[in-house]
């Protein structure tokens, strides 16, 4: 077999903000019913109990007041560069996936010029003017979308290496009066990708994607509190519809990516899935198993961070990958030669699934 160009990950990094927000933080919050515009009559303690029962989120992380999306992205990128020993001046592109740009406390105005990727380059102190920088916005699957773009760049021969970052600061775009605000958190994850010539398929083996036009399931909207007169827009999610959509659509996209790679589900060591709702992710995995005629669900294949980190949108999958590779997740490991799946679903709606094989002689 002749050698082909593949995209491999040679460094990972993440930034988990230090401020822990437990569920008890929301005990005194005024929650409004999106269907009636009135305050819930149910006590907050019960709302929180049911929320935890459904999502398994017990706490989440919020950024510091002086931090914005680009800061979190820079910290994660610095971690990837430092821990891998990669020469930052040799980077040929930086892609930053995010959804809201830089937002600071006290204002809902987003700063997206210059691009977050440019701000990351500045924060990293990179002097090389030949680095191409740009952003990607694709909801929670932003980082997997950026990885697909990076893979296209590398396989085309245009670039040989780059940095792919996912960063979001969701705590500042969540409606203070919406119970769904308890889902969202802040964070960032990053990877360094490089080209490799190999006779054996390695790195990114395949990808499958799906998009559906639905502006309702995840959108921006005014506050649920009718007495609040601010004009800012907050992230709004139709939870039940998102749950039903994910269960019906994600398993097929995952299987399509495996089919393209010529692999069976049993060839996969880990499924790194977007962390938004633990029960939803378990149900998605169960349906993937069902597509292969496997009745017994193996949850060990799907590491979860949602209990303590919540839903950090574009940051969830790269953060999860970094934590595993750096042995920071008990009972989970990835070895040379292992196959994994990187998959995410979110606003749009958008679904991506990437099949990745770790080199026998890993660079990280």
Number of C-alpha atoms within 10 A of each C-alpha: 6 7 11 14 20 22 26 25 23 22 25 30 29 30 24 22 18 12 12 16 18 14 17 12 11 18 14 10 12 14 26 20 15 17 7 9 14 13 14 15 10 9 11 18 14 11 17 19 13 12 19 19 13 13 20 20 26 21 20 28 23 22 24 14 10 9 16 21 27 30 21 28 32 27 22 30 33 21 21 24 22 15 14 17 12 14 10 20 14 14 22 19 22 25 26 31 35 31 23 21 22 23 22 17 13 8 9 16 14 13 16 17 10 10 18 30 27 21 21 26 23 13 16 16 11 15 11 13 8 11 17 16 19 16 21 21 19 21 25 32 33 31 34 30 26 26 25 20 14 24 27 15 18 21 16 11 10 10 18 21 24 25 28 28 37 39 37 33 31 24 21 25 19 23 22 20 18 21 21 17 21 25 25 24 30 30 33 33 35 34 29 23 25 23 22 18 13 15 12 12 18 23 26 22 20 20 26 20 21 15 14 12 10 12 11 15 19 19 16 16 15 16 24 22 19 10 8 10 9 8 10 14 16 21 20 22 18 13 13 10 13 19 18 12 16 21 20 13 17 25 21 19 21 27 20 18 22 24 16 13 17 11 14 11 20 11 12 17 20 21 23 22 23 28 29 27 23 21 14 18 22 17 17 23 23 19 20 21 19 14 14 12 9 14 11 9 15 12 14 12 16 16 20 23 21 24 18 17 27 28 27 31 31 35 35 33 26 26 27 23 24 23 19 16 17 14 12 12 16 9 9 17 17 16 14 13 16 17 24 23 24 23 27 30 29 23 23 20 22 23 27 24 31 27 25 25 22 22 21 11 9 13 12 15
